[in-house]
Amino acid sequence: MYRGKYEAVKTAEKKNKKTPETVQQTPEVSWEGPEPDIQIEKPVRKARKKGITKGTIVFYSVWLLLIVVAFFGIGIALGALQNWLVDFEASQPDKMSDQIYRTYFQDPDWAQLYEMAGLQDTAYETSEDYVRYMDDMVADRPITMVETSAGLTGGKKYVLRVELEEDVFFNFATFVMVDQKAEGDAISDWQLGQVQIFTYDEDQGMDFRRDLSYRFLVGPDSVVLVNGVELDQSHVVRTTATAAQAYLPEGVYGYRDKELQVEGLLVEPQIQIINGQGQLCQMTYDEQTRTFVEHWEKLTITDEEYATVVTAAKTYCEYMISAKGSWELRSCFDHKTPIYTTIVTNTTWMQGYSGYDFGQETVTDFYRYSDSLYSARVTVDLNVTRPDGTLKVYPLDTNFFLELQEEGWRVIEMTNVDVQAQTSTVRITYMDGDTVLATEMVDTDQRVLTPPTVTVPEGKTFLGWYVEAGRLETSEDGTIRLPDSFQLDPMAVYAMFG
Protein backbone atom coordinates (compact mmCIF):
# COMPACT_ATOMS: atom_id res chain seq x y z
CA MET A 1 0.00 0.00 0.00
CA TYR A 2 2.63 2.44 0.92
CA ARG A 3 4.76 1.35 -1.92
CA GLY A 4 2.04 2.11 -4.36
CA LYS A 5 1.61 5.59 -3.04
CA TYR A 6 5.31 6.25 -3.30
CA GLU A 7 5.46 5.18 -6.90
CA ALA A 8 2.53 7.40 -7.68
CA VAL A 9 4.33 10.33 -6.21
CA LYS A 10 7.51 9.59 -8.24
CA THR A 11 5.51 9.25 -11.38
CA ALA A 12 3.90 12.61 -10.81
CA GLU A 13 7.32 14.22 -10.28
CA LYS A 14 8.62 12.85 -13.52
CA LYS A 15 5.64 14.17 -15.33
CA ASN A 16 6.13 17.53 -13.76
CA LYS A 17 9.73 17.62 -14.97
CA LYS A 18 8.73 16.93 -18.51
CA THR A 19 5.93 19.50 -18.56
CA PRO A 20 6.74 22.16 -16.09
CA GLU A 21 3.82 24.28 -17.28
CA THR A 22 1.26 21.79 -16.00
CA VAL A 23 2.92 20.71 -12.78
CA GLN A 24 0.64 21.05 -9.73
CA GLN A 25 1.93 21.32 -6.23
CA THR A 26 1.80 18.06 -4.46
CA PRO A 27 0.57 18.36 -0.91
CA GLU A 28 3.02 17.45 1.75
CA VAL A 29 2.44 14.16 3.38
CA SER A 30 3.46 13.75 6.96
CA TRP A 31 4.23 10.38 8.28
CA GLU A 32 4.23 9.30 11.79
CA GLY A 33 5.50 6.03 12.81
CA PRO A 34 8.50 3.98 11.95
CA GLU A 35 10.47 4.63 8.71
CA PRO A 36 9.02 2.58 5.94
CA ASP A 37 11.33 0.09 4.37
CA ILE A 38 11.19 1.15 0.77
CA GLN A 39 13.50 -0.46 -1.77
CA ILE A 40 13.86 1.17 -5.16
CA GLU A 41 15.05 -0.93 -7.99
CA LYS A 42 17.76 0.75 -10.13
CA PRO A 43 17.38 0.43 -13.89
CA VAL A 44 19.77 -2.06 -15.33
CA ARG A 45 22.06 -0.47 -18.00
CA LYS A 46 22.79 -2.64 -20.97
CA ALA A 47 26.54 -3.34 -21.14
CA ARG A 48 28.34 -2.07 -24.23
CA LYS A 49 30.12 -4.55 -26.45
CA LYS A 50 33.89 -4.07 -26.09
CA GLY A 51 36.34 -3.88 -29.22
CA ILE A 52 36.59 -2.00 -32.64
CA THR A 53 33.55 -2.09 -34.75
CA LYS A 54 33.49 -2.42 -38.53
CA GLY A 55 32.13 1.09 -38.91
CA THR A 56 35.02 2.54 -36.95
CA ILE A 57 37.53 0.81 -39.22
CA VAL A 58 35.89 2.14 -42.34
CA PHE A 59 35.66 5.67 -40.95
CA TYR A 60 39.26 5.94 -39.89
CA SER A 61 40.50 4.25 -43.04
CA VAL A 62 38.76 6.79 -45.19
CA TRP A 63 39.98 9.61 -42.98
CA LEU A 64 43.59 8.39 -43.15
CA LEU A 65 43.38 7.97 -46.91
CA LEU A 66 42.19 11.53 -47.27
CA ILE A 67 45.09 12.75 -45.13
CA VAL A 68 47.64 10.77 -47.16
CA VAL A 69 46.20 12.03 -50.44
CA ALA A 70 46.28 15.58 -49.13
CA PHE A 71 49.90 15.32 -48.02
CA PHE A 72 50.89 13.65 -51.31
CA GLY A 73 49.26 16.42 -53.28
CA ILE A 74 50.91 19.06 -51.14
CA GLY A 75 54.28 17.31 -51.65
CA ILE A 76 53.84 17.25 -55.41
CA ALA A 77 52.85 20.89 -55.43
CA LEU A 78 55.77 21.89 -53.24
CA GLY A 79 58.18 19.82 -55.36
CA ALA A 80 56.93 21.41 -58.55
CA LEU A 81 57.21 24.81 -56.94
CA GLN A 82 60.73 24.08 -55.77
CA ASN A 83 61.77 22.85 -59.23
CA TRP A 84 60.25 25.95 -60.78
CA LEU A 85 62.12 28.17 -58.35
CA VAL A 86 65.36 26.29 -59.02
CA ASP A 87 64.83 26.57 -62.77
CA PHE A 88 63.90 30.21 -62.44
CA GLU A 89 67.00 31.00 -60.40
CA ALA A 90 69.23 28.99 -62.72
CA SER A 91 67.75 30.75 -65.73
CA GLN A 92 68.85 34.17 -64.57
CA PRO A 93 71.60 35.60 -66.83
CA ASP A 94 74.03 36.16 -63.96
CA LYS A 95 73.76 32.52 -62.92
CA MET A 96 74.19 31.28 -66.47
CA SER A 97 77.14 33.59 -67.18
CA ASP A 98 78.85 32.38 -64.02
CA GLN A 99 78.30 28.80 -65.11
CA ILE A 100 79.75 29.49 -68.57
CA TYR A 101 82.72 31.23 -66.98
CA ARG A 102 83.43 28.30 -64.67
CA THR A 103 82.98 25.77 -67.47
CA TYR A 104 85.05 27.37 -70.22
CA PHE A 105 87.16 30.23 -68.90
CA GLN A 106 88.13 29.75 -65.27
CA ASP A 107 90.63 27.06 -66.20
CA PRO A 108 90.44 27.31 -69.99
CA ASP A 109 91.14 24.63 -72.55
CA TRP A 110 92.64 26.88 -75.23
CA ALA A 111 92.31 24.29 -77.98
CA GLN A 112 88.60 23.93 -77.17
CA LEU A 113 88.10 27.72 -77.30
CA TYR A 114 89.91 27.81 -80.65
CA GLU A 115 87.40 25.30 -81.98
CA MET A 116 84.40 27.02 -80.36
CA ALA A 117 85.37 30.31 -82.01
CA GLY A 118 85.40 28.59 -85.41
CA LEU A 119 89.01 29.46 -86.24
CA GLN A 120 90.70 27.59 -89.07
CA ASP A 121 94.23 26.24 -89.26
CA THR A 122 96.58 27.76 -91.81
CA ALA A 123 99.18 26.08 -93.98
CA TYR A 124 101.78 26.59 -91.25
CA GLU A 125 99.86 26.86 -87.95
CA THR A 126 97.28 24.84 -86.03
CA SER A 127 95.41 25.18 -82.75
CA GLU A 128 98.58 24.02 -80.99
CA ASP A 129 100.23 27.30 -81.92
CA TYR A 130 97.29 29.21 -80.44
CA VAL A 131 97.70 27.17 -77.26
CA ARG A 132 101.38 28.16 -77.14
CA TYR A 133 100.45 31.81 -77.69
CA MET A 134 97.85 31.87 -74.91
CA ASP A 135 99.98 29.90 -72.46
CA ASP A 136 102.68 32.53 -72.91
CA MET A 137 100.33 35.53 -72.73
CA VAL A 138 98.08 34.41 -69.86
CA ALA A 139 100.38 32.12 -67.88
CA ASP A 140 98.99 31.92 -64.31
CA ARG A 141 97.31 35.33 -64.30
CA PRO A 142 93.73 35.37 -62.98
CA ILE A 143 91.01 35.64 -65.62
CA THR A 144 88.16 38.08 -64.99
CA MET A 145 84.79 38.45 -66.68
CA VAL A 146 83.16 41.83 -67.37
CA GLU A 147 79.73 42.41 -68.88
CA THR A 148 79.69 44.74 -71.86
CA SER A 149 77.15 46.08 -74.30
CA ALA A 150 75.53 43.57 -76.63
CA GLY A 151 74.15 46.28 -78.87
CA LEU A 152 70.66 45.78 -80.25
CA THR A 153 70.78 41.99 -80.13
CA GLY A 154 68.80 41.75 -76.91
CA GLY A 155 71.31 39.29 -75.52
CA LYS A 156 74.06 39.52 -72.97
CA LYS A 157 77.73 39.96 -73.84
CA TYR A 158 80.79 39.40 -71.65
CA VAL A 159 84.52 40.11 -72.06
CA LEU A 160 87.21 37.81 -70.68
CA ARG A 161 90.52 39.44 -69.87
CA VAL A 162 93.76 39.29 -67.92
CA GLU A 163 95.83 42.14 -66.54
CA LEU A 164 99.29 41.92 -68.09
CA GLU A 165 100.62 44.74 -65.97
CA GLU A 166 99.09 47.55 -64.00
CA ASP A 167 96.12 48.94 -65.97
CA VAL A 168 97.20 47.05 -69.10
CA PHE A 169 94.60 44.45 -70.06
CA PHE A 170 94.50 41.73 -72.67
CA ASN A 171 90.90 41.18 -73.80
CA PHE A 172 91.31 37.70 -75.20
CA ALA A 173 87.69 36.53 -75.66
CA THR A 174 84.03 37.46 -75.62
CA PHE A 175 80.90 35.35 -75.46
CA VAL A 176 77.24 36.15 -76.02
CA MET A 177 74.24 34.64 -74.25
CA VAL A 178 70.93 34.40 -76.12
CA ASP A 179 67.48 33.92 -74.53
CA GLN A 180 65.94 30.99 -76.39
CA LYS A 181 62.70 30.63 -74.40
CA ALA A 182 59.64 29.64 -76.39
CA GLU A 183 56.74 32.01 -76.81
CA GLY A 184 54.54 31.93 -73.75
CA ASP A 185 57.18 30.48 -71.42
CA ALA A 186 57.57 32.30 -68.13
CA ILE A 187 61.16 31.26 -67.53
CA SER A 188 64.05 32.55 -69.65
CA ASP A 189 66.28 30.01 -71.38
CA TRP A 190 69.71 31.67 -71.61
CA GLN A 191 72.11 29.69 -73.78
CA LEU A 192 75.72 30.23 -74.87
CA GLY A 193 75.85 31.91 -78.25
CA GLN A 194 78.80 33.20 -80.26
CA VAL A 195 82.32 32.90 -78.85
CA GLN A 196 85.12 35.08 -80.23
CA ILE A 197 88.81 35.02 -79.38
CA PHE A 198 91.36 37.75 -79.98
CA THR A 199 95.08 38.43 -80.04
CA TYR A 200 96.75 41.14 -77.99
CA ASP A 201 96.52 44.70 -79.27
CA GLU A 202 98.35 47.55 -77.55
CA ASP A 203 95.48 49.85 -78.55
CA GLN A 204 93.02 47.54 -76.78
CA GLY A 205 91.38 46.60 -80.06
CA MET A 206 89.68 43.22 -80.29
CA ASP A 207 90.61 41.27 -83.38
CA PHE A 208 92.29 37.98 -84.17
CA ARG A 209 95.35 38.68 -86.27
CA ARG A 210 98.11 36.49 -87.49
CA ASP A 211 100.38 39.37 -88.40
CA LEU A 212 103.90 38.10 -87.69
CA SER A 213 106.29 37.63 -90.60
CA TYR A 214 109.70 35.96 -90.66
CA ARG A 215 112.54 35.88 -93.15
CA PHE A 216 115.13 33.24 -93.89
CA LEU A 217 118.53 33.78 -95.49
CA VAL A 218 119.75 30.45 -96.81
CA GLY A 219 121.83 28.88 -99.53
CA PRO A 220 120.40 28.53 -103.04
CA ASP A 221 119.76 24.80 -102.65
CA SER A 222 118.62 24.85 -99.04
CA VAL A 223 115.09 24.04 -97.92
CA VAL A 224 113.25 25.87 -95.12
CA LEU A 225 110.67 24.02 -93.02
CA VAL A 226 108.21 26.15 -91.03
CA ASN A 227 106.52 24.04 -88.38
CA GLY A 228 107.42 21.04 -90.51
CA VAL A 229 106.01 22.48 -93.77
CA GLU A 230 108.37 23.30 -96.63
CA LEU A 231 108.29 26.81 -98.10
CA ASP A 232 107.95 26.69 -101.86
CA GLN A 233 109.46 29.06 -104.40
CA SER A 234 106.56 31.50 -104.11
CA HIS A 235 108.02 32.51 -100.74
CA VAL A 236 111.35 33.57 -102.28
CA VAL A 237 111.49 37.37 -102.14
CA ARG A 238 115.14 37.96 -103.00
CA THR A 239 117.98 36.12 -104.73
CA THR A 240 121.60 37.18 -104.60
CA ALA A 241 124.57 36.24 -106.73
CA THR A 242 127.96 37.75 -107.51
CA ALA A 243 129.72 38.98 -110.62
CA ALA A 244 132.11 36.01 -110.33
CA GLN A 245 129.57 33.89 -112.18
CA ALA A 246 130.64 35.39 -115.50
CA TYR A 247 134.19 34.07 -115.00
CA LEU A 248 133.47 30.56 -113.80
CA PRO A 249 133.25 27.32 -115.79
CA GLU A 250 129.76 26.07 -116.63
CA GLY A 251 128.10 24.35 -113.68
CA VAL A 252 130.30 26.11 -111.12
CA TYR A 253 128.75 28.84 -109.01
CA GLY A 254 130.02 31.62 -106.85
CA TYR A 255 128.40 32.93 -103.73
CA ARG A 256 124.61 32.72 -103.94
CA ASP A 257 121.81 32.93 -101.44
CA LYS A 258 118.08 33.36 -101.36
CA GLU A 259 115.79 35.11 -98.96
CA LEU A 260 112.41 33.63 -98.20
CA GLN A 261 109.52 35.18 -96.29
CA VAL A 262 106.50 33.72 -94.54
CA GLU A 263 103.65 35.89 -93.30
CA GLY A 264 100.47 35.44 -91.30
CA LEU A 265 101.89 33.71 -88.22
CA LEU A 266 100.68 33.99 -84.64
CA VAL A 267 103.80 32.89 -82.79
CA GLU A 268 107.45 32.32 -83.54
CA PRO A 269 107.58 29.13 -85.63
CA GLN A 270 109.71 26.03 -85.29
CA ILE A 271 112.32 26.32 -88.05
CA GLN A 272 114.51 23.75 -89.75
CA ILE A 273 116.96 24.46 -92.57
CA ILE A 274 118.24 21.55 -94.66
CA ASN A 275 121.10 22.18 -97.09
CA GLY A 276 121.55 20.81 -100.58
CA GLN A 277 123.27 17.70 -99.20
CA GLY A 278 120.25 16.89 -97.06
CA GLN A 279 121.97 17.89 -93.83
CA LEU A 280 120.27 19.79 -91.03
CA CYS A 281 121.97 23.17 -90.76
CA GLN A 282 122.76 25.36 -87.81
CA MET A 283 121.37 28.88 -87.91
CA THR A 284 121.38 32.19 -86.12
CA TYR A 285 118.36 34.35 -85.33
CA ASP A 286 118.06 38.13 -85.34
CA GLU A 287 115.11 38.91 -83.07
CA GLN A 288 114.90 42.56 -84.13
CA THR A 289 114.42 41.74 -87.82
CA ARG A 290 112.94 38.27 -87.16
CA THR A 291 115.41 36.73 -89.59
CA PHE A 292 116.87 33.22 -89.47
CA VAL A 293 120.26 32.89 -91.16
CA GLU A 294 121.77 29.62 -92.24
CA HIS A 295 125.21 29.09 -90.78
CA TRP A 296 127.88 28.83 -93.44
CA GLU A 297 131.38 27.65 -92.82
CA LYS A 298 133.69 30.63 -92.84
CA LEU A 299 136.07 30.45 -95.80
CA THR A 300 139.66 30.99 -94.82
CA ILE A 301 142.47 30.98 -97.33
CA THR A 302 145.20 28.42 -96.68
CA ASP A 303 148.88 29.25 -96.67
CA GLU A 304 149.31 27.34 -99.93
CA GLU A 305 146.45 29.19 -101.59
CA TYR A 306 147.79 32.52 -100.34
CA ALA A 307 151.30 31.87 -101.59
CA THR A 308 150.09 30.59 -104.96
CA VAL A 309 147.93 33.58 -105.79
CA VAL A 310 150.54 36.10 -104.62
CA THR A 311 153.20 34.37 -106.71
CA ALA A 312 150.93 34.45 -109.75
CA ALA A 313 150.25 38.17 -109.25
CA LYS A 314 153.90 39.04 -108.84
CA THR A 315 154.90 36.85 -111.82
CA TYR A 316 152.38 38.70 -113.95
CA CYS A 317 153.85 42.05 -112.84
CA GLU A 318 157.37 40.87 -113.55
CA TYR A 319 156.36 39.64 -117.00
CA MET A 320 154.85 43.07 -117.74
CA ILE A 321 158.23 44.77 -117.13
CA SER A 322 160.08 41.98 -118.96
CA ALA A 323 161.67 40.72 -115.74
CA LYS A 324 160.17 37.26 -116.43
CA GLY A 325 159.53 35.44 -119.69
CA SER A 326 156.64 33.40 -121.02
CA TRP A 327 158.04 30.21 -119.56
CA GLU A 328 157.87 31.59 -116.03
CA LEU A 329 154.42 32.95 -116.83
CA ARG A 330 153.26 29.46 -117.87
CA SER A 331 154.33 28.11 -114.48
CA CYS A 332 151.55 30.20 -112.98
CA PHE A 333 149.02 30.57 -115.83
CA ASP A 334 147.18 27.96 -117.90
CA HIS A 335 148.64 28.62 -121.33
CA LYS A 336 145.52 27.18 -123.03
CA THR A 337 143.22 29.88 -121.65
CA PRO A 338 142.21 33.13 -123.39
CA ILE A 339 143.63 35.21 -120.54
CA TYR A 340 147.11 33.78 -121.12
CA THR A 341 146.86 34.65 -124.82
CA THR A 342 145.75 38.16 -123.99
CA ILE A 343 148.67 38.71 -121.63
CA VAL A 344 151.36 37.52 -124.01
CA THR A 345 149.94 39.52 -126.93
CA ASN A 346 149.61 42.78 -125.04
CA THR A 347 152.30 45.41 -124.85
CA THR A 348 154.38 45.29 -121.70
CA TRP A 349 154.47 48.19 -119.26
CA MET A 350 158.13 49.06 -119.82
CA GLN A 351 161.27 47.63 -121.42
CA GLY A 352 164.13 48.66 -119.20
CA TYR A 353 164.69 49.16 -115.50
CA SER A 354 167.51 49.21 -113.05
CA GLY A 355 165.64 47.53 -110.20
CA TYR A 356 162.25 46.79 -108.66
CA ASP A 357 160.54 45.52 -105.55
CA PHE A 358 157.02 44.93 -104.21
CA GLY A 359 155.13 46.68 -101.46
CA GLN A 360 151.64 47.08 -99.89
CA GLU A 361 150.72 43.46 -100.47
CA THR A 362 147.17 42.31 -99.47
CA VAL A 363 144.90 39.39 -100.33
CA THR A 364 141.11 39.82 -99.90
CA ASP A 365 137.79 38.62 -101.29
CA PHE A 366 138.83 35.01 -101.08
CA TYR A 367 136.22 32.51 -102.18
CA ARG A 368 136.58 28.76 -102.57
CA TYR A 369 134.20 27.40 -105.20
CA SER A 370 135.36 23.83 -104.83
CA ASP A 371 138.37 21.90 -103.62
CA SER A 372 140.02 22.59 -106.98
CA LEU A 373 138.93 26.17 -107.71
CA TYR A 374 139.20 29.45 -105.83
CA SER A 375 139.58 33.15 -106.42
CA ALA A 376 141.20 35.98 -104.49
CA ARG A 377 141.81 39.66 -104.91
CA VAL A 378 145.46 40.71 -104.79
CA THR A 379 146.58 44.29 -104.33
CA VAL A 380 150.28 44.98 -104.55
CA ASP A 381 152.53 47.83 -105.64
CA LEU A 382 155.31 47.14 -108.12
CA ASN A 383 158.00 49.77 -107.43
CA VAL A 384 160.26 50.07 -110.48
CA THR A 385 163.45 52.12 -110.58
CA ARG A 386 164.04 53.43 -114.07
CA PRO A 387 167.49 53.53 -115.62
CA ASP A 388 167.64 57.25 -114.89
CA GLY A 389 167.04 56.56 -111.21
CA THR A 390 163.45 57.76 -111.09
CA LEU A 391 160.77 55.62 -109.39
CA LYS A 392 157.69 54.34 -111.15
CA VAL A 393 154.93 52.64 -109.13
CA TYR A 394 152.62 50.18 -110.87
CA PRO A 395 149.70 49.38 -108.56
CA LEU A 396 147.96 46.06 -109.16
CA ASP A 397 144.39 45.43 -107.97
CA THR A 398 143.14 42.28 -109.67
CA ASN A 399 141.03 39.17 -109.00
CA PHE A 400 142.67 35.89 -109.96
CA PHE A 401 140.85 32.60 -110.51
CA LEU A 402 143.05 29.55 -109.89
CA GLU A 403 142.34 25.90 -110.74
CA LEU A 404 144.18 22.87 -109.44
CA GLN A 405 145.55 20.96 -112.45
CA GLU A 406 147.97 18.05 -112.85
CA GLU A 407 150.93 20.46 -112.85
CA GLY A 408 149.60 22.34 -109.83
CA TRP A 409 147.61 25.54 -109.36
CA ARG A 410 147.19 27.59 -112.53
CA VAL A 411 145.45 30.92 -113.22
CA ILE A 412 142.54 30.39 -115.59
CA GLU A 413 141.09 33.92 -115.43
CA MET A 414 141.85 37.37 -114.08
CA THR A 415 139.89 40.63 -114.06
CA ASN A 416 139.83 44.07 -112.48
CA VAL A 417 136.08 43.72 -111.91
CA ASP A 418 134.93 43.34 -108.32
CA VAL A 419 133.80 39.76 -108.74
CA GLN A 420 132.38 39.50 -105.21
CA ALA A 421 130.07 42.47 -105.71
CA GLN A 422 126.54 41.19 -105.18
CA THR A 423 123.65 41.57 -107.55
CA SER A 424 120.07 40.87 -106.49
CA THR A 425 116.63 40.25 -107.84
CA VAL A 426 113.56 41.03 -105.71
CA ARG A 427 109.91 40.03 -105.82
CA ILE A 428 107.35 42.67 -106.75
CA THR A 429 103.71 41.83 -105.97
CA TYR A 430 100.98 43.77 -107.76
CA MET A 431 97.79 44.10 -105.70
CA ASP A 432 94.21 45.25 -106.20
CA GLY A 433 93.07 45.66 -102.61
CA ASP A 434 93.62 42.25 -101.01
CA THR A 435 93.75 40.46 -104.37
CA VAL A 436 97.12 39.47 -105.83
CA LEU A 437 97.17 40.35 -109.54
CA ALA A 438 100.68 39.15 -110.37
CA THR A 439 104.20 38.78 -109.03
CA GLU A 440 107.59 39.00 -110.71
CA MET A 441 111.29 38.95 -109.85
CA VAL A 442 113.18 42.00 -111.11
CA ASP A 443 116.76 43.22 -110.87
CA THR A 444 117.32 45.80 -108.17
CA ASP A 445 118.83 48.23 -110.68
CA GLN A 446 115.78 48.04 -112.94
CA ARG A 447 114.06 51.42 -113.30
CA VAL A 448 110.97 50.45 -115.30
CA LEU A 449 108.27 48.07 -114.04
CA THR A 450 105.54 46.60 -116.21
CA PRO A 451 102.49 45.86 -114.05
CA PRO A 452 99.53 43.77 -115.21
CA THR A 453 96.35 45.22 -116.67
CA VAL A 454 93.77 46.07 -114.02
CA THR A 455 89.99 46.00 -114.18
CA VAL A 456 88.62 49.41 -113.25
CA PRO A 457 85.49 49.19 -111.05
CA GLU A 458 82.33 50.73 -112.43
CA GLY A 459 82.17 54.43 -111.66
CA LYS A 460 85.89 54.60 -110.85
CA THR A 461 88.97 55.88 -112.63
CA PHE A 462 92.40 54.25 -112.58
CA LEU A 463 94.85 56.73 -111.02
CA GLY A 464 98.05 54.70 -111.14
CA TRP A 465 100.09 52.65 -108.69
CA TYR A 466 101.35 53.36 -105.20
CA VAL A 467 103.43 51.82 -102.42
CA GLU A 468 103.44 52.51 -98.69
CA ALA A 469 105.92 55.34 -99.20
CA GLY A 470 103.67 57.12 -101.68
CA ARG A 471 102.49 57.28 -105.25
CA LEU A 472 104.64 56.02 -108.12
CA GLU A 473 105.02 57.66 -111.50
CA THR A 474 102.78 55.81 -113.95
CA SER A 475 103.23 56.44 -117.66
CA GLU A 476 100.42 56.54 -120.19
CA ASP A 477 101.44 53.10 -121.45
CA GLY A 478 100.85 51.72 -117.92
CA THR A 479 104.51 51.24 -116.99
CA ILE A 480 105.95 52.48 -113.72
CA ARG A 481 108.99 54.76 -113.86
CA LEU A 482 111.27 54.61 -110.82
CA PRO A 483 113.66 57.46 -109.98
CA ASP A 484 117.35 56.63 -109.81
CA SER A 485 117.32 57.16 -106.05
CA PHE A 486 114.54 54.60 -105.51
CA GLN A 487 115.73 51.53 -103.60
CA LEU A 488 114.02 48.50 -105.04
CA ASP A 489 113.24 45.96 -102.31
CA PRO A 490 110.66 43.20 -102.08
CA MET A 491 107.39 45.10 -101.92
CA ALA A 492 103.70 45.23 -102.77
CA VAL A 493 102.48 47.73 -105.38
CA TYR A 494 98.79 48.69 -105.19
CA ALA A 495 96.42 49.87 -107.88
CA MET A 496 94.83 53.22 -107.10
CA PHE A 497 91.30 54.22 -108.13
CA GLY A 498 89.40 57.42 -107.70
C-alpha angles and dihedrals in degrees: 000000000000091000091057092052091050093053090049090055092049091049091053091051092053091051091050091054092053095047108027091172093067100038113127123202112261113223116244115255118211120204128201122189135044121340109271116241101236120173118194118202114225116224112255112238115218110242116242119240109251123227139049116310126218092247092056091053093051093047096051093041091056091045092051092047091053091050092049092048090049093050091045091052091047089050092051091048093048091047092051090047092049092049090049091050091048091049091045093051092045091049094060111111094235091055093047094046090051090051092050090048093052093045101047112012112029091074099006128207098215094196090054092050089049089056094042090054090054096238118165129221118245129219090270107025138054136180088282089069090052088051089053090049095051094042088056096044100042102027107158097332115133116256118225131194123218126183115233137178117294093194117220095333094100090227134105124261129196134188123215116206147158129212108239093185135340108321091347111116133186110211098201103167147009132196132192128214119210126199105231099176116144121246110279096020115131096205123069118236105210112189134179111265131175120359120199129185128199143194124235118281122185088213090056092246118153114228137118108239132173094195105146119114129190134193131210127203108199143149120283093256098038124113124219120210117198110196087338095310119114118234111231128214093274087074093059107108100168138021124193132197136159136241089249089085091079091061101044129094117260112281094022118107136196126213111327135164140166132215120216129190133200122191137186100053128147100201138013106288131229105255132200125178119197118190128220091273091057094253124140107245132215116237144186127225129217105203094192094058094025090231127150114206124198112235112242124193109255111246113229123181115238123229090251093051091047094050093045096053094043090050091050091050094049092045089054090051092048091050090052091058092041092249089124131034134223092271092061089044090055090055087067104026131057101245091205094064127094092239091061090051091049093052096049093046096049124091114262122242096246141347106216137035139157097217146336144193140178130248143168093036118183136161119204142151092049115179128174111208094179140337088279102039134055141148134211138177115238123195117185137149119231106207109200124188110211122220089258090057097254120132124239120188119205109191116204121202108167141142115230125199113206129192127195108238134170091274092047134262114351132181110244098173141008133184142166090225117110095248094185093057107120127233122193143196120205135197118250116195119199113210138190101196105303093341119101109224099180144326132214141175113236135178114261091235092055112118101186124063124192109208124192124264113272130212109236113220117240111275093017135104126218108241100179136259133311142182130203090273093056146279122334126220108260119193125216090255089059097253123131118234115208121201117239090249093056112113108217111216132156103293148147119249116203130207113237124213132183 
